[in-house]
Amino acid sequence: METRVAVIGIIIENEESVWKMNDILHEYGKFIIGRMGLPYREKGIHIISIAIDAPQDVISALSGKLGKLPGISTKTAFSKITGKKKEDNDDETAG
């Protein structure tokens, strides 16, 4: 499976969407490398960054689903390097 590494930046302005956002992130959990969240109390928002290694269409689908939630904005930055995940390479050499 050809994958890319990307970072999805998420701004949460509506806390009512947080539960749905977490459900969506859980669906894509096998692709997520890490997650960092910061509350910005002065502005009443939350900032989250998601590092992900997945096929480009999976990354785009995740970002799109999150961006459709009320009060949530996303922006994705893709790496230029593509490759296969280590698990995929192990499967090809097994046997």
PDB file of N, CA, C and O in Angstrom:
ATOM      1  N   MET A   1       0.856  -1.181   0.000  1.00  0.00           N
ATOM      2  CA  MET A   1       0.000   0.000   0.000  1.00  0.00           C
ATOM      3  C   MET A   1       0.900   1.242   0.000  1.00  0.00           C
ATOM      4  O   MET A   1       1.716   1.423   0.904  1.00  0.00           O
ATOM      5  N   GLU A   2       0.748   2.080  -1.005  1.00  0.00           N
ATOM      6  CA  GLU A   2       1.510   3.326  -1.116  1.00  0.00           C
ATOM      7  C   GLU A   2       0.947   4.358  -0.135  1.00  0.00           C
ATOM      8  O   GLU A   2      -0.250   4.644  -0.153  1.00  0.00           O
ATOM      9  N   THR A   3       1.795   4.906   0.707  1.00  0.00           N
ATOM     10  CA  THR A   3       1.328   5.845   1.721  1.00  0.00           C
ATOM     11  C   THR A   3       2.124   7.141   1.662  1.00  0.00           C
ATOM     12  O   THR A   3       3.191   7.218   1.053  1.00  0.00           O
ATOM     13  N   ARG A   4       1.574   8.146   2.310  1.00  0.00           N
ATOM     14  CA  ARG A   4       2.258   9.433   2.494  1.00  0.00           C
ATOM     15  C   ARG A   4       2.120   9.828   3.949  1.00  0.00           C
ATOM     16  O   ARG A   4       1.168   9.452   4.631  1.00  0.00           O
ATOM     17  N   VAL A   5       3.083  10.587   4.401  1.00  0.00           N
ATOM     18  CA  VAL A   5       3.006  11.152   5.744  1.00  0.00           C
ATOM     19  C   VAL A   5       2.429  12.546   5.614  1.00  0.00           C
ATOM     20  O   VAL A   5       2.801  13.303   4.717  1.00  0.00           O
ATOM     21  N   ALA A   6       1.517  12.883   6.515  1.00  0.00           N
ATOM     22  CA  ALA A   6       0.881  14.196   6.479  1.00  0.00           C
ATOM     23  C   ALA A   6       0.599  14.661   7.901  1.00  0.00           C
ATOM     24  O   ALA A   6       0.627  13.882   8.854  1.00  0.00           O
ATOM     25  N   VAL A   7       0.331  15.944   8.010  1.00  0.00           N
ATOM     26  CA  VAL A   7      -0.112  16.535   9.266  1.00  0.00           C
ATOM     27  C   VAL A   7      -1.450  17.210   8.987  1.00  0.00           C
ATOM     28  O   VAL A   7      -1.581  18.005   8.056  1.00  0.00           O
ATOM     29  N   ILE A   8      -2.439  16.878   9.809  1.00  0.00           N
ATOM     30  CA  ILE A   8      -3.748  17.525   9.704  1.00  0.00           C
ATOM     31  C   ILE A   8      -3.859  18.486  10.882  1.00  0.00           C
ATOM     32  O   ILE A   8      -3.832  18.068  12.039  1.00  0.00           O
ATOM     33  N   GLY A   9      -3.983  19.765  10.582  1.00  0.00           N
ATOM     34  CA  GLY A   9      -4.205  20.781  11.607  1.00  0.00           C
ATOM     35  C   GLY A   9      -5.700  20.972  11.796  1.00  0.00           C
ATOM     36  O   GLY A   9      -6.439  21.125  10.824  1.00  0.00           O
ATOM     37  N   ILE A  10      -6.143  20.962  13.043  1.00  0.00           N
ATOM     38  CA  ILE A  10      -7.575  21.062  13.353  1.00  0.00           C
ATOM     39  C   ILE A  10      -7.793  22.207  14.336  1.00  0.00           C
ATOM     40  O   ILE A  10      -7.110  22.291  15.357  1.00  0.00           O
ATOM     41  N   ILE A  11      -8.732  23.078  14.034  1.00  0.00           N
ATOM     42  CA  ILE A  11      -9.153  24.139  14.951  1.00  0.00           C
ATOM     43  C   ILE A  11     -10.590  23.840  15.356  1.00  0.00           C
ATOM     44  O   ILE A  11     -11.468  23.684  14.508  1.00  0.00           O
ATOM     45  N   ILE A  12     -10.818  23.760  16.668  1.00  0.00           N
ATOM     46  CA  ILE A  12     -12.154  23.466  17.181  1.00  0.00           C
ATOM     47  C   ILE A  12     -12.719  24.725  17.828  1.00  0.00           C
ATOM     48  O   ILE A  12     -12.186  25.219  18.821  1.00  0.00           O
ATOM     49  N   GLU A  13     -13.794  25.231  17.256  1.00  0.00           N
ATOM     50  CA  GLU A  13     -14.478  26.409  17.798  1.00  0.00           C
ATOM     51  C   GLU A  13     -15.812  26.048  18.440  1.00  0.00           C
ATOM     52  O   GLU A  13     -16.413  26.869  19.133  1.00  0.00           O
ATOM     53  N   ASN A  14     -16.278  24.818  18.211  1.00  0.00           N
ATOM     54  CA  ASN A  14     -17.551  24.355  18.750  1.00  0.00           C
ATOM     55  C   ASN A  14     -17.315  23.053  19.501  1.00  0.00           C
ATOM     56  O   ASN A  14     -17.134  22.004  18.883  1.00  0.00           O
ATOM     57  N   GLU A  15     -17.317  23.114  20.825  1.00  0.00           N
ATOM     58  CA  GLU A  15     -17.017  21.924  21.623  1.00  0.00           C
ATOM     59  C   GLU A  15     -18.055  20.826  21.475  1.00  0.00           C
ATOM     60  O   GLU A  15     -17.779  19.675  21.811  1.00  0.00           O
ATOM     61  N   GLU A  16     -19.242  21.151  20.981  1.00  0.00           N
ATOM     62  CA  GLU A  16     -20.267  20.137  20.782  1.00  0.00           C
ATOM     63  C   GLU A  16     -19.868  19.117  19.710  1.00  0.00           C
ATOM     64  O   GLU A  16     -20.435  18.026  19.657  1.00  0.00           O
ATOM     65  N   SER A  17     -18.904  19.460  18.864  1.00  0.00           N
ATOM     66  CA  SER A  17     -18.462  18.559  17.803  1.00  0.00           C
ATOM     67  C   SER A  17     -17.303  17.657  18.240  1.00  0.00           C
ATOM     68  O   SER A  17     -16.874  16.796  17.471  1.00  0.00           O
ATOM     69  N   VAL A  18     -16.803  17.836  19.437  1.00  0.00           N
ATOM     70  CA  VAL A  18     -15.617  17.095  19.877  1.00  0.00           C
ATOM     71  C   VAL A  18     -15.872  15.594  19.936  1.00  0.00           C
ATOM     72  O   VAL A  18     -15.015  14.814  19.521  1.00  0.00           O
ATOM     73  N   TRP A  19     -17.028  15.170  20.440  1.00  0.00           N
ATOM     74  CA  TRP A  19     -17.304  13.737  20.541  1.00  0.00           C
ATOM     75  C   TRP A  19     -17.319  13.085  19.164  1.00  0.00           C
ATOM     76  O   TRP A  19     -16.751  12.008  18.979  1.00  0.00           O
ATOM     77  N   LYS A  20     -17.960  13.725  18.209  1.00  0.00           N
ATOM     78  CA  LYS A  20     -18.014  13.174  16.850  1.00  0.00           C
ATOM     79  C   LYS A  20     -16.618  13.168  16.232  1.00  0.00           C
ATOM     80  O   LYS A  20     -16.249  12.216  15.544  1.00  0.00           O
ATOM     81  N   MET A  21     -15.844  14.224  16.473  1.00  0.00           N
ATOM     82  CA  MET A  21     -14.478  14.279  15.951  1.00  0.00           C
ATOM     83  C   MET A  21     -13.654  13.116  16.493  1.00  0.00           C
ATOM     84  O   MET A  21     -12.928  12.464  15.742  1.00  0.00           O
ATOM     85  N   ASN A  22     -13.764  12.854  17.802  1.00  0.00           N
ATOM     86  CA  ASN A  22     -13.012  11.753  18.399  1.00  0.00           C
ATOM     87  C   ASN A  22     -13.453  10.400  17.851  1.00  0.00           C
ATOM     88  O   ASN A  22     -12.629   9.500  17.691  1.00  0.00           O
ATOM     89  N   ASP A  23     -14.741  10.248  17.563  1.00  0.00           N
ATOM     90  CA  ASP A  23     -15.225   9.010  16.942  1.00  0.00           C
ATOM     91  C   ASP A  23     -14.590   8.804  15.565  1.00  0.00           C
ATOM     92  O   ASP A  23     -14.172   7.698  15.222  1.00  0.00           O
ATOM     93  N   ILE A  24     -14.525   9.874  14.789  1.00  0.00           N
ATOM     94  CA  ILE A  24     -13.923   9.798  13.455  1.00  0.00           C
ATOM     95  C   ILE A  24     -12.435   9.474  13.566  1.00  0.00           C
ATOM     96  O   ILE A  24     -11.935   8.622  12.831  1.00  0.00           O
ATOM     97  N   LEU A  25     -11.729  10.134  14.463  1.00  0.00           N
ATOM     98  CA  LEU A  25     -10.302   9.860  14.646  1.00  0.00           C
ATOM     99  C   LEU A  25     -10.083   8.408  15.064  1.00  0.00           C
ATOM    100  O   LEU A  25      -9.119   7.778  14.631  1.00  0.00           O
ATOM    101  N   HIS A  26     -10.966   7.876  15.897  1.00  0.00           N
ATOM    102  CA  HIS A  26     -10.856   6.484  16.316  1.00  0.00           C
ATOM    103  C   HIS A  26     -10.985   5.533  15.117  1.00  0.00           C
ATOM    104  O   HIS A  26     -10.284   4.523  15.044  1.00  0.00           O
ATOM    105  N   GLU A  27     -11.884   5.859  14.179  1.00  0.00           N
ATOM    106  CA  GLU A  27     -12.049   5.047  12.970  1.00  0.00           C
ATOM    107  C   GLU A  27     -10.753   4.942  12.171  1.00  0.00           C
ATOM    108  O   GLU A  27     -10.482   3.913  11.552  1.00  0.00           O
ATOM    109  N   TYR A  28      -9.958   6.001  12.186  1.00  0.00           N
ATOM    110  CA  TYR A  28      -8.727   6.067  11.407  1.00  0.00           C
ATOM    111  C   TYR A  28      -7.490   5.795  12.266  1.00  0.00           C
ATOM    112  O   TYR A  28      -6.365   6.057  11.841  1.00  0.00           O
ATOM    113  N   GLY A  29      -7.700   5.276  13.465  1.00  0.00           N
ATOM    114  CA  GLY A  29      -6.622   5.094  14.433  1.00  0.00           C
ATOM    115  C   GLY A  29      -5.431   4.299  13.945  1.00  0.00           C
ATOM    116  O   GLY A  29      -4.304   4.575  14.356  1.00  0.00           O
ATOM    117  N   LYS A  30      -5.648   3.312  13.075  1.00  0.00           N
ATOM    118  CA  LYS A  30      -4.528   2.485  12.621  1.00  0.00           C
ATOM    119  C   LYS A  30      -3.549   3.263  11.745  1.00  0.00           C
ATOM    120  O   LYS A  30      -2.420   2.816  11.537  1.00  0.00           O
ATOM    121  N   PHE A  31      -3.963   4.412  11.233  1.00  0.00           N
ATOM    122  CA  PHE A  31      -3.089   5.237  10.392  1.00  0.00           C
ATOM    123  C   PHE A  31      -2.416   6.368  11.169  1.00  0.00           C
ATOM    124  O   PHE A  31      -1.433   6.942  10.701  1.00  0.00           O
ATOM    125  N   ILE A  32      -2.936   6.687  12.342  1.00  0.00           N
ATOM    126  CA  ILE A  32      -2.453   7.859  13.085  1.00  0.00           C
ATOM    127  C   ILE A  32      -1.154   7.541  13.799  1.00  0.00           C
ATOM    128  O   ILE A  32      -1.072   6.571  14.552  1.00  0.00           O
ATOM    129  N   ILE A  33      -0.135   8.361  13.561  1.00  0.00           N
ATOM    130  CA  ILE A  33       1.166   8.216  14.205  1.00  0.00           C
ATOM    131  C   ILE A  33       1.126   8.853  15.589  1.00  0.00           C
ATOM    132  O   ILE A  33       1.622   8.278  16.558  1.00  0.00           O
ATOM    133  N   GLY A  34       0.537  10.040  15.679  1.00  0.00           N
ATOM    134  CA  GLY A  34       0.468  10.740  16.954  1.00  0.00           C
ATOM    135  C   GLY A  34      -0.487  11.914  16.876  1.00  0.00           C
ATOM    136  O   GLY A  34      -0.920  12.332  15.803  1.00  0.00           O
ATOM    137  N   ARG A  35      -0.797  12.426  18.051  1.00  0.00           N
ATOM    138  CA  ARG A  35      -1.775  13.515  18.168  1.00  0.00           C
ATOM    139  C   ARG A  35      -1.326  14.451  19.280  1.00  0.00           C
ATOM    140  O   ARG A  35      -0.886  14.011  20.342  1.00  0.00           O
ATOM    141  N   MET A  36      -1.444  15.747  19.021  1.00  0.00           N
ATOM    142  CA  MET A  36      -1.128  16.740  20.041  1.00  0.00           C
ATOM    143  C   MET A  36      -2.264  17.749  20.086  1.00  0.00           C
ATOM    144  O   MET A  36      -2.681  18.271  19.052  1.00  0.00           O
ATOM    145  N   GLY A  37      -2.759  18.020  21.280  1.00  0.00           N
ATOM    146  CA  GLY A  37      -3.845  18.973  21.434  1.00  0.00           C
ATOM    147  C   GLY A  37      -3.479  20.066  22.418  1.00  0.00           C
ATOM    148  O   GLY A  37      -2.847  19.815  23.444  1.00  0.00           O
ATOM    149  N   LEU A  38      -3.885  21.280  22.091  1.00  0.00           N
ATOM    150  CA  LEU A  38      -3.609  22.436  22.935  1.00  0.00           C
ATOM    151  C   LEU A  38      -4.879  23.253  23.129  1.00  0.00           C
ATOM    152  O   LEU A  38      -5.489  23.688  22.152  1.00  0.00           O
ATOM    153  N   PRO A  39      -5.282  23.465  24.368  1.00  0.00           N
ATOM    154  CA  PRO A  39      -6.405  24.376  24.580  1.00  0.00           C
ATOM    155  C   PRO A  39      -5.892  25.813  24.530  1.00  0.00           C
ATOM    156  O   PRO A  39      -4.861  26.128  25.124  1.00  0.00           O
ATOM    157  N   TYR A  40      -6.600  26.667  23.834  1.00  0.00           N
ATOM    158  CA  TYR A  40      -6.252  28.091  23.793  1.00  0.00           C
ATOM    159  C   TYR A  40      -7.382  28.814  24.505  1.00  0.00           C
ATOM    160  O   TYR A  40      -8.297  29.352  23.880  1.00  0.00           O
ATOM    161  N   ARG A  41      -7.295  28.812  25.813  1.00  0.00           N
ATOM    162  CA  ARG A  41      -8.396  29.304  26.652  1.00  0.00           C
ATOM    163  C   ARG A  41      -8.728  30.772  26.407  1.00  0.00           C
ATOM    164  O   ARG A  41      -9.895  31.157  26.474  1.00  0.00           O
ATOM    165  N   GLU A  42      -7.727  31.593  26.125  1.00  0.00           N
ATOM    166  CA  GLU A  42      -7.973  33.021  25.889  1.00  0.00           C
ATOM    167  C   GLU A  42      -8.930  33.251  24.723  1.00  0.00           C
ATOM    168  O   GLU A  42      -9.709  34.204  24.726  1.00  0.00           O
ATOM    169  N   LYS A  43      -8.863  32.376  23.734  1.00  0.00           N
ATOM    170  CA  LYS A  43      -9.722  32.516  22.551  1.00  0.00           C
ATOM    171  C   LYS A  43     -10.911  31.563  22.579  1.00  0.00           C
ATOM    172  O   LYS A  43     -11.807  31.665  21.741  1.00  0.00           O
ATOM    173  N   GLY A  44     -10.928  30.635  23.539  1.00  0.00           N
ATOM    174  CA  GLY A  44     -12.026  29.678  23.630  1.00  0.00           C
ATOM    175  C   GLY A  44     -12.020  28.638  22.528  1.00  0.00           C
ATOM    176  O   GLY A  44     -13.076  28.151  22.124  1.00  0.00           O
ATOM    177  N   ILE A  45     -10.828  28.290  22.035  1.00  0.00           N
ATOM    178  CA  ILE A  45     -10.715  27.281  20.975  1.00  0.00           C
ATOM    179  C   ILE A  45      -9.719  26.205  21.404  1.00  0.00           C
ATOM    180  O   ILE A  45      -9.015  26.347  22.404  1.00  0.00           O
ATOM    181  N   HIS A  46      -9.680  25.137  20.630  1.00  0.00           N
ATOM    182  CA  HIS A  46      -8.703  24.068  20.834  1.00  0.00           C
ATOM    183  C   HIS A  46      -7.985  23.844  19.513  1.00  0.00           C
ATOM    184  O   HIS A  46      -8.590  23.916  18.443  1.00  0.00           O
ATOM    185  N   ILE A  47      -6.690  23.571  19.600  1.00  0.00           N
ATOM    186  CA  ILE A  47      -5.864  23.344  18.419  1.00  0.00           C
ATOM    187  C   ILE A  47      -5.303  21.931  18.524  1.00  0.00           C
ATOM    188  O   ILE A  47      -4.685  21.570  19.526  1.00  0.00           O
ATOM    189  N   ILE A  48      -5.524  21.143  17.490  1.00  0.00           N
ATOM    190  CA  ILE A  48      -5.049  19.756  17.482  1.00  0.00           C
ATOM    191  C   ILE A  48      -4.259  19.527  16.194  1.00  0.00           C
ATOM    192  O   ILE A  48      -4.640  19.999  15.123  1.00  0.00           O
ATOM    193  N   SER A  49      -3.157  18.796  16.319  1.00  0.00           N
ATOM    194  CA  SER A  49      -2.441  18.358  15.129  1.00  0.00           C
ATOM    195  C   SER A  49      -2.363  16.838  15.149  1.00  0.00           C
ATOM    196  O   SER A  49      -2.097  16.227  16.184  1.00  0.00           O
ATOM    197  N   ILE A  50      -2.598  16.249  13.999  1.00  0.00           N
ATOM    198  CA  ILE A  50      -2.596  14.801  13.826  1.00  0.00           C
ATOM    199  C   ILE A  50      -1.503  14.460  12.814  1.00  0.00           C
ATOM    200  O   ILE A  50      -1.521  14.959  11.689  1.00  0.00           O
ATOM    201  N   ALA A  51      -0.557  13.617  13.211  1.00  0.00           N
ATOM    202  CA  ALA A  51       0.436  13.085  12.272  1.00  0.00           C
ATOM    203  C   ALA A  51      -0.095  11.742  11.788  1.00  0.00           C
ATOM    204  O   ALA A  51      -0.509  10.909  12.594  1.00  0.00           O
ATOM    205  N   ILE A  52      -0.085  11.530  10.472  1.00  0.00           N
ATOM    206  CA  ILE A  52      -0.716  10.345   9.893  1.00  0.00           C
ATOM    207  C   ILE A  52       0.142   9.782   8.760  1.00  0.00           C
ATOM    208  O   ILE A  52       0.781  10.533   8.023  1.00  0.00           O
ATOM    209  N   ASP A  53       0.149   8.473   8.631  1.00  0.00           N
ATOM    210  CA  ASP A  53       0.832   7.779   7.535  1.00  0.00           C
ATOM    211  C   ASP A  53      -0.209   6.860   6.902  1.00  0.00           C
ATOM    212  O   ASP A  53      -0.557   5.823   7.467  1.00  0.00           O
ATOM    213  N   ALA A  54      -0.702   7.247   5.728  1.00  0.00           N
ATOM    214  CA  ALA A  54      -1.811   6.529   5.098  1.00  0.00           C
ATOM    215  C   ALA A  54      -1.824   6.837   3.604  1.00  0.00           C
ATOM    216  O   ALA A  54      -1.138   7.755   3.155  1.00  0.00           O
ATOM    217  N   PRO A  55      -2.600   6.078   2.832  1.00  0.00           N
ATOM    218  CA  PRO A  55      -2.793   6.444   1.427  1.00  0.00           C
ATOM    219  C   PRO A  55      -3.396   7.849   1.337  1.00  0.00           C
ATOM    220  O   PRO A  55      -4.152   8.269   2.213  1.00  0.00           O
ATOM    221  N   GLN A  56      -3.053   8.561   0.273  1.00  0.00           N
ATOM    222  CA  GLN A  56      -3.509   9.943   0.136  1.00  0.00           C
ATOM    223  C   GLN A  56      -5.024  10.057   0.195  1.00  0.00           C
ATOM    224  O   GLN A  56      -5.542  11.003   0.788  1.00  0.00           O
ATOM    225  N   ASP A  57      -5.747   9.117  -0.404  1.00  0.00           N
ATOM    226  CA  ASP A  57      -7.214   9.211  -0.378  1.00  0.00           C
ATOM    227  C   ASP A  57      -7.773   9.025   1.028  1.00  0.00           C
ATOM    228  O   ASP A  57      -8.810   9.602   1.356  1.00  0.00           O
ATOM    229  N   VAL A  58      -7.110   8.233   1.861  1.00  0.00           N
ATOM    230  CA  VAL A  58      -7.544   8.047   3.249  1.00  0.00           C
ATOM    231  C   VAL A  58      -7.322   9.339   4.043  1.00  0.00           C
ATOM    232  O   VAL A  58      -8.176   9.750   4.829  1.00  0.00           O
ATOM    233  N   ILE A  59      -6.176   9.965   3.830  1.00  0.00           N
ATOM    234  CA  ILE A  59      -5.875  11.230   4.521  1.00  0.00           C
ATOM    235  C   ILE A  59      -6.886  12.295   4.122  1.00  0.00           C
ATOM    236  O   ILE A  59      -7.410  13.013   4.973  1.00  0.00           O
ATOM    237  N   SER A  60      -7.155  12.393   2.830  1.00  0.00           N
ATOM    238  CA  SER A  60      -8.123  13.387   2.348  1.00  0.00           C
ATOM    239  C   SER A  60      -9.520  13.120   2.882  1.00  0.00           C
ATOM    240  O   SER A  60     -10.241  14.052   3.236  1.00  0.00           O
ATOM    241  N   ALA A  61      -9.908  11.846   2.942  1.00  0.00           N
ATOM    242  CA  ALA A  61     -11.236  11.496   3.464  1.00  0.00           C
ATOM    243  C   ALA A  61     -11.355  11.881   4.939  1.00  0.00           C
ATOM    244  O   ALA A  61     -12.375  12.430   5.358  1.00  0.00           O
ATOM    245  N   LEU A  62     -10.314  11.596   5.728  1.00  0.00           N
ATOM    246  CA  LEU A  62     -10.326  11.952   7.146  1.00  0.00           C
ATOM    247  C   LEU A  62     -10.433  13.461   7.318  1.00  0.00           C
ATOM    248  O   LEU A  62     -11.269  13.941   8.085  1.00  0.00           O
ATOM    249  N   SER A  63      -9.606  14.201   6.620  1.00  0.00           N
ATOM    250  CA  SER A  63      -9.633  15.659   6.726  1.00  0.00           C
ATOM    251  C   SER A  63     -10.987  16.215   6.302  1.00  0.00           C
ATOM    252  O   SER A  63     -11.510  17.136   6.930  1.00  0.00           O
ATOM    253  N   GLY A  64     -11.552  15.656   5.242  1.00  0.00           N
ATOM    254  CA  GLY A  64     -12.862  16.112   4.768  1.00  0.00           C
ATOM    255  C   GLY A  64     -13.972  15.840   5.764  1.00  0.00           C
ATOM    256  O   GLY A  64     -14.820  16.700   5.999  1.00  0.00           O
ATOM    257  N   LYS A  65     -13.975  14.646   6.355  1.00  0.00           N
ATOM    258  CA  LYS A  65     -15.006  14.312   7.349  1.00  0.00           C
ATOM    259  C   LYS A  65     -14.915  15.243   8.556  1.00  0.00           C
ATOM    260  O   LYS A  65     -15.931  15.713   9.067  1.00  0.00           O
ATOM    261  N   LEU A  66     -13.688  15.503   9.004  1.00  0.00           N
ATOM    262  CA  LEU A  66     -13.514  16.393  10.153  1.00  0.00           C
ATOM    263  C   LEU A  66     -13.949  17.814   9.815  1.00  0.00           C
ATOM    264  O   LEU A  66     -14.609  18.470  10.621  1.00  0.00           O
ATOM    265  N   GLY A  67     -13.586  18.287   8.643  1.00  0.00           N
ATOM    266  CA  GLY A  67     -13.906  19.649   8.227  1.00  0.00           C
ATOM    267  C   GLY A  67     -15.385  19.903   8.022  1.00  0.00           C
ATOM    268  O   GLY A  67     -15.820  21.055   8.025  1.00  0.00           O
ATOM    269  N   LYS A  68     -16.177  18.835   7.841  1.00  0.00           N
ATOM    270  CA  LYS A  68     -17.627  18.986   7.671  1.00  0.00           C
ATOM    271  C   LYS A  68     -18.363  19.138   8.999  1.00  0.00           C
ATOM    272  O   LYS A  68     -19.535  19.511   9.022  1.00  0.00           O
ATOM    273  N   LEU A  69     -17.678  18.850  10.101  1.00  0.00           N
ATOM    274  CA  LEU A  69     -18.319  18.979  11.409  1.00  0.00           C
ATOM    275  C   LEU A  69     -18.518  20.453  11.753  1.00  0.00           C
ATOM    276  O   LEU A  69     -17.660  21.277  11.437  1.00  0.00           O
ATOM    277  N   PRO A  70     -19.622  20.795  12.388  1.00  0.00           N
ATOM    278  CA  PRO A  70     -19.871  22.198  12.747  1.00  0.00           C
ATOM    279  C   PRO A  70     -18.808  22.739  13.701  1.00  0.00           C
ATOM    280  O   PRO A  70     -18.505  22.125  14.724  1.00  0.00           O
ATOM    281  N   GLY A  71     -18.252  23.887  13.356  1.00  0.00           N
ATOM    282  CA  GLY A  71     -17.282  24.547  14.224  1.00  0.00           C
ATOM    283  C   GLY A  71     -15.902  23.941  14.200  1.00  0.00           C
ATOM    284  O   GLY A  71     -15.094  24.223  15.085  1.00  0.00           O
ATOM    285  N   ILE A  72     -15.603  23.102  13.198  1.00  0.00           N
ATOM    286  CA  ILE A  72     -14.274  22.508  13.072  1.00  0.00           C
ATOM    287  C   ILE A  72     -13.705  22.854  11.705  1.00  0.00           C
ATOM    288  O   ILE A  72     -14.365  22.685  10.679  1.00  0.00           O
ATOM    289  N   SER A  73     -12.467  23.342  11.709  1.00  0.00           N
ATOM    290  CA  SER A  73     -11.751  23.666  10.474  1.00  0.00           C
ATOM    291  C   SER A  73     -10.508  22.795  10.400  1.00  0.00           C
ATOM    292  O   SER A  73      -9.871  22.535  11.421  1.00  0.00           O
ATOM    293  N   THR A  74     -10.157  22.340   9.196  1.00  0.00           N
ATOM    294  CA  THR A  74      -8.954  21.528   9.026  1.00  0.00           C
ATOM    295  C   THR A  74      -8.123  22.032   7.860  1.00  0.00           C
ATOM    296  O   THR A  74      -8.626  22.678   6.941  1.00  0.00           O
ATOM    297  N   LYS A  75      -6.847  21.720   7.925  1.00  0.00           N
ATOM    298  CA  LYS A  75      -5.929  21.986   6.824  1.00  0.00           C
ATOM    299  C   LYS A  75      -4.893  20.873   6.854  1.00  0.00           C
ATOM    300  O   LYS A  75      -4.405  20.506   7.923  1.00  0.00           O
ATOM    301  N   THR A  76      -4.557  20.338   5.696  1.00  0.00           N
ATOM    302  CA  THR A  76      -3.639  19.210   5.623  1.00  0.00           C
ATOM    303  C   THR A  76      -2.382  19.594   4.854  1.00  0.00           C
ATOM    304  O   THR A  76      -2.449  20.244   3.811  1.00  0.00           O
ATOM    305  N   ALA A  77      -1.230  19.180   5.390  1.00  0.00           N
ATOM    306  CA  ALA A  77       0.054  19.346   4.720  1.00  0.00           C
ATOM    307  C   ALA A  77       0.631  17.956   4.465  1.00  0.00           C
ATOM    308  O   ALA A  77       0.820  17.176   5.398  1.00  0.00           O
ATOM    309  N   PHE A  78       0.912  17.649   3.191  1.00  0.00           N
ATOM    310  CA  PHE A  78       1.437  16.346   2.799  1.00  0.00           C
ATOM    311  C   PHE A  78       2.949  16.395   2.617  1.00  0.00           C
ATOM    312  O   PHE A  78       3.497  17.405   2.174  1.00  0.00           O
ATOM    313  N   SER A  79       3.618  15.297   2.961  1.00  0.00           N
ATOM    314  CA  SER A  79       5.031  15.160   2.622  1.00  0.00           C
ATOM    315  C   SER A  79       5.124  14.867   1.118  1.00  0.00           C
ATOM    316  O   SER A  79       4.155  14.419   0.506  1.00  0.00           O
ATOM    317  N   LYS A  80       6.267  15.117   0.548  1.00  0.00           N
ATOM    318  CA  LYS A  80       6.457  14.819  -0.873  1.00  0.00           C
ATOM    319  C   LYS A  80       6.918  13.384  -1.090  1.00  0.00           C
ATOM    320  O   LYS A  80       6.898  12.883  -2.215  1.00  0.00           O
ATOM    321  N   ILE A  81       7.330  12.728  -0.020  1.00  0.00           N
ATOM    322  CA  ILE A  81       7.850  11.373  -0.110  1.00  0.00           C
ATOM    323  C   ILE A  81       6.710  10.366   0.022  1.00  0.00           C
ATOM    324  O   ILE A  81       5.860  10.486   0.905  1.00  0.00           O
ATOM    325  N   THR A  82       6.701   9.368  -0.870  1.00  0.00           N
ATOM    326  CA  THR A  82       5.733   8.283  -0.767  1.00  0.00           C
ATOM    327  C   THR A  82       6.504   6.999  -0.502  1.00  0.00           C
ATOM    328  O   THR A  82       7.709   6.928  -0.740  1.00  0.00           O
ATOM    329  N   GLY A  83       5.821   6.015  -0.023  1.00  0.00           N
ATOM    330  CA  GLY A  83       6.465   4.730   0.237  1.00  0.00           C
ATOM    331  C   GLY A  83       5.469   3.755   0.795  1.00  0.00           C
ATOM    332  O   GLY A  83       4.275   4.039   0.890  1.00  0.00           O
ATOM    333  N   LYS A  84       5.974   2.608   1.161  1.00  0.00           N
ATOM    334  CA  LYS A  84       5.136   1.587   1.759  1.00  0.00           C
ATOM    335  C   LYS A  84       5.385   1.566   3.251  1.00  0.00           C
ATOM    336  O   LYS A  84       6.500   1.812   3.710  1.00  0.00           O
ATOM    337  N   LYS A  85       4.335   1.269   4.008  1.00  0.00           N
ATOM    338  CA  LYS A  85       4.486   1.119   5.445  1.00  0.00           C
ATOM    339  C   LYS A  85       5.283  -0.150   5.728  1.00  0.00           C
ATOM    340  O   LYS A  85       5.219  -1.108   4.958  1.00  0.00           O
ATOM    341  N   LYS A  86       6.021  -0.161   6.811  1.00  0.00           N
ATOM    342  CA  LYS A  86       6.880  -1.287   7.152  1.00  0.00           C
ATOM    343  C   LYS A  86       6.113  -2.607   7.202  1.00  0.00           C
ATOM    344  O   LYS A  86       6.615  -3.628   6.731  1.00  0.00           O
ATOM    345  N   GLU A  87       4.904  -2.603   7.766  1.00  0.00           N
ATOM    346  CA  GLU A  87       4.125  -3.836   7.850  1.00  0.00           C
ATOM    347  C   GLU A  87       3.893  -4.433   6.466  1.00  0.00           C
ATOM    348  O   GLU A  87       3.904  -5.653   6.307  1.00  0.00           O
ATOM    349  N   ASP A  88       3.678  -3.564   5.448  1.00  0.00           N
ATOM    350  CA  ASP A  88       3.427  -4.032   4.099  1.00  0.00           C
ATOM    351  C   ASP A  88       4.672  -4.707   3.533  1.00  0.00           C
ATOM    352  O   ASP A  88       4.574  -5.738   2.868  1.00  0.00           O
ATOM    353  N   ASN A  89       5.840  -4.127   3.795  1.00  0.00           N
ATOM    354  CA  ASN A  89       7.088  -4.716   3.316  1.00  0.00           C
ATOM    355  C   ASN A  89       7.323  -6.056   3.984  1.00  0.00           C
ATOM    356  O   ASN A  89       7.806  -6.981   3.330  1.00  0.00           O
ATOM    357  N   ASP A  90       7.000  -6.196   5.256  1.00  0.00           N
ATOM    358  CA  ASP A  90       7.173  -7.456   5.969  1.00  0.00           C
ATOM    359  C   ASP A  90       6.286  -8.537   5.361  1.00  0.00           C
ATOM    360  O   ASP A  90       6.713  -9.685   5.239  1.00  0.00           O
ATOM    361  N   ASP A  91       5.055  -8.187   4.976  1.00  0.00           N
ATOM    362  CA  ASP A  91       4.145  -9.157   4.387  1.00  0.00           C
ATOM    363  C   ASP A  91       4.677  -9.708   3.062  1.00  0.00           C
ATOM    364  O   ASP A  91       4.496 -10.887   2.760  1.00  0.00           O
ATOM    365  N   GLU A  92       5.334  -8.848   2.271  1.00  0.00           N
ATOM    366  CA  GLU A  92       5.836  -9.257   0.967  1.00  0.00           C
ATOM    367  C   GLU A  92       7.015 -10.206   1.088  1.00  0.00           C
ATOM    368  O   GLU A  92       7.212 -11.055   0.218  1.00  0.00           O
ATOM    369  N   THR A  93       7.806 -10.080   2.155  1.00  0.00           N
ATOM    370  CA  THR A  93       8.995 -10.916   2.308  1.00  0.00           C
ATOM    371  C   THR A  93       8.715 -12.180   3.098  1.00  0.00           C
ATOM    372  O   THR A  93       9.550 -13.084   3.140  1.00  0.00           O
ATOM    373  N   ALA A  94       7.548 -12.253   3.724  1.00  0.00           N
ATOM    374  CA  ALA A  94       7.205 -13.445   4.519  1.00  0.00           C
ATOM    375  C   ALA A  94       6.913 -14.612   3.586  1.00  0.00           C
ATOM    376  O   ALA A  94       6.379 -14.430   2.492  1.00  0.00           O
ATOM    377  N   GLY A  95       7.273 -15.820   4.035  1.00  0.00           N
ATOM    378  CA  GLY A  95       6.805 -16.952   3.292  1.00  0.00           C
ATOM    379  C   GLY A  95       7.838 -17.797   2.753  1.00  0.00           C
ATOM    380  O   GLY A  95       7.540 -18.796   2.099  1.00  0.00           O
TER     381      GLY A  95
END
